[in-house]
Amino acid sequence: MKAAHAAQGEDLTAEPHAAHEGTRDVDRHAVHEVTREADSHAAHEGTRDADRHTVHEVTREADSHAAHEADAHAAHKATHKADPHAAHKAGDQAAREADPADHRAAREVIDIATGTWRAQALYAAAALRIPDHIAGGAVSCEALAALTGTGEDAVRRLMRLLATMGVFEGTETAGYRLNAVSTLLRSDVSGSMRDMCLIYGEEFHRAWGAVLPALRTGGTGFEEAFGSSLGDYLRDTPGAGPKFQRAMSVGSAPFATVSRAIDFSRHHTVVDVGGGYGTLLSLVLRGNPGLRGVLFDLPHMAPLAHEHLADAVDPGRYEIVTGDVFEEVPPGGDAYLLSRVLQDWDDADCVRLLVNCRRAMGSSGRLFILERVVAEDRSTALPVLWDVHLMLIAGGRERTLPEYRSLLARAGLRLESLEPLPLETSLLVASPA
Ligand SMILES: C[S@@+](CC[C@H](N)C(=O)[O-])C[C@H]1O[C@@H](n2cnc3c(N)ncnc32)[C@H](O)[C@@H]1O
């Protein structure tokens, strides 16, 4: 393993996802909103104890499917009241409600089957920088076509679809305007989701296109489509690594809450294993001025991590160490972070890397794992979606709480607690068994 350098400072008050700043209670409230579990507030409170998660799951099980649907319907209506895009969504909703009851299932199939069309329309807008152009004053389809090098008729039809989907406000005659959704597709805003839309619409779209061969062979759709694993592709394709990391950063909204969710006061050195860009590490270091940090990742990630950390953290507070997590994890830390790493590997590999973390952390260290936990009662939405996505792009998986417990136990670790974070992400805290 090789040590690389340290450097200095950006104002993290400007860090993306400021919406998630706030008290932990507020964050929990956000989790409630996302998971639509109106009655689980009590169960969520104080869920540092992993067993409370079980209580929480039991509570969820008590909800009937019908109740869930009713909640969803109520939530949808409530959303309409508060949501600035209600006018657009209302058109969509009105179209649904006009369907006779015996056609609802057909509508459902059409909605699901055309989901990829919606996603690709969103991708096109992001790739063509349409939100940036509208922000710059180009509100007519004629101007947008000229600026994006596309046909005016084509842009007109794309914008009509996107406005109907609630992505833009306005009309062709009045001109189009940004709303909260399209603002997130601008390239120059805090929390921009443009990079995520690009990789989803390009590499990941192609990987999903190979879903059948992947399911049949047990390989990944990514390998079917690109002829190499995602890891090799990111290492060998110019520009692919930064593109992937920028997309990963978009999904790091829960990171802003980690500094508050973890009491680092008893820790001195935090090691971010597979830390990528260093987005999480920089937030943790900024939130805990007494802490030192080590970012550990593959050698090709070091320049990217250096670039980010050099801008975000004071000199001397961190080092970048490169190596292979399956060989050794840097020792000497007393807090180890493992964010969105286990999701990429099968159980045997997870145990191997967890054993290396256990070895590095000594007897008094703690391991903090950020992952999406699949609820066993079908009440989680994003974890099961990402579970299939991970299977198709990396051969990885999302796991249930018992599955995490089992992996940890096989590596000599014990699950201490679980805390829900925004966007259906969880913080699992483990210590030596
Ligand atoms: C999905 S990314 C997660 C990055 C970051 N922790 C986050 O949550 O944004 C997985 C990370 O694991 C790193 N990684 C993959 N294989 C590794 C290995 N064998 N040794 C060390 N790091 C590895 C990748 O380079 C990547 O940065």
The ligand as a MOL file (V3000), in Angstrom:
LIG
                    3D

  0  0  0     0  0            999 V3000
M  V30 BEGIN CTAB
M  V30 COUNTS 27 29 0 0 0
M  V30 BEGIN ATOM
M  V30 1 C -19.6210 2.0370 -5.2390 0
M  V30 2 S -18.1290 2.8390 -4.9260 0 CHG=1
M  V30 3 C -18.4150 3.6230 -3.3480 0
M  V30 4 C -17.5730 4.8330 -3.1370 0
M  V30 5 C -17.8300 5.5790 -1.8540 0
M  V30 6 N -17.5560 4.7710 -0.6850 0
M  V30 7 C -19.2630 6.1020 -1.8400 0
M  V30 8 O -20.1090 5.6260 -1.0640 0
M  V30 9 O -19.5430 7.0180 -2.6390 0 CHG=-1
M  V30 10 C -17.0890 1.4820 -4.4860 0
M  V30 11 C -15.6490 1.8930 -4.2260 0
M  V30 12 O -14.8850 0.7290 -3.8930 0
M  V30 13 C -13.6370 0.8430 -4.5350 0
M  V30 14 N -13.0580 -0.5000 -4.7110 0
M  V30 15 C -13.4900 -1.4560 -5.5470 0
M  V30 16 N -12.7100 -2.5370 -5.4550 0
M  V30 17 C -11.7620 -2.2420 -4.5270 0
M  V30 18 C -10.6580 -2.9770 -4.0170 0
M  V30 19 N -10.4030 -4.2210 -4.4200 0
M  V30 20 N -9.8880 -2.3850 -3.0790 0
M  V30 21 C -10.1440 -1.1160 -2.6740 0
M  V30 22 N -11.1860 -0.3940 -3.1220 0
M  V30 23 C -11.9790 -0.9480 -4.0550 0
M  V30 24 C -13.9750 1.4900 -5.8620 0
M  V30 25 O -12.8450 2.0550 -6.4920 0
M  V30 26 C -15.0000 2.5230 -5.4420 0
M  V30 27 O -14.3960 3.7300 -5.0820 0
M  V30 END ATOM
M  V30 BEGIN BOND
M  V30 1 1 1 2
M  V30 2 1 2 3
M  V30 3 1 2 10
M  V30 4 1 3 4
M  V30 5 1 4 5
M  V30 6 1 5 6
M  V30 7 1 5 7
M  V30 8 2 7 8
M  V30 9 1 7 9
M  V30 10 1 10 11
M  V30 11 1 11 12
M  V30 12 1 11 26
M  V30 13 1 12 13
M  V30 14 1 13 14
M  V30 15 1 13 24
M  V30 16 1 14 15
M  V30 17 1 14 23
M  V30 18 2 15 16
M  V30 19 1 16 17
M  V30 20 1 17 18
M  V30 21 2 17 23
M  V30 22 1 18 19
M  V30 23 2 18 20
M  V30 24 1 20 21
M  V30 25 2 21 22
M  V30 26 1 22 23
M  V30 27 1 24 25
M  V30 28 1 24 26
M  V30 29 1 26 27
M  V30 END BOND
M  V30 END CTAB
M  END
